[in-house]
Amino acid sequence: EIKKRLTSGNVCYHSVQNLLSSRLLIYKTIILPVVLYGRETSSLTLKEEHRLRVFENRVLRISGPKRGEVTGGWRKLHNEELHNLYSSPSIIIMIKSRRMRWAEHVARMGETRNAYRLLVGKPEGKRPLGRPRRRWVTILKWILEGWDGIDWIDLAQDRGQWRALVNAVTNLWVP
């Protein structure tokens, strides 16, 4: 799924590259929504997160090289310089904040809705061998690990408090 989304982002970029002048504007308005589509409802592995970071850095490098102060020659921008130039949260932070907003939406659903039942339900039956897969709820609890003792389903009922929590968690990850 990630590979398909990244390929869609690349195709989208190359199809409109000549039409728009601002490369950063292309990234923010076209490429980023294509790559982020549906990411809030799925769990990402560390490998997929790394691939998303690499993709983001590669796309942000289209702003061009930088002239070195010492040598006067051209050099690639380092990742930290790219993110300072872009001055926006990384793609992983955006996915995590969208995941928290989706969690609020599902937590406010009625108990008869399938999405809510899947979120709070316990699977029955025999489990496969090996390490358990990363579950969506487990990842959400990992995001909220600094706030011990929070019952996030109850907290999500109050939109103002939940929005403040999402902003606080998102600001913690901004480099």
ABEGO torsion letter per residue (X at the ends): XAAAAAAAAAAAAAAAAAABABAAAAAAAAAAAAAABGAAABBBBAAAAAAAAAAAAAAAAAAEBBBBAAAGBBBBBBAAAAAAAAGBBBAAAAAAAAAAAAAAAAAABBAABAAAAAAABBBBEBBBBEBBBBBAAAAAAAAAAABBGBBAAAAAABAAAAAAAAAAAAAAABX
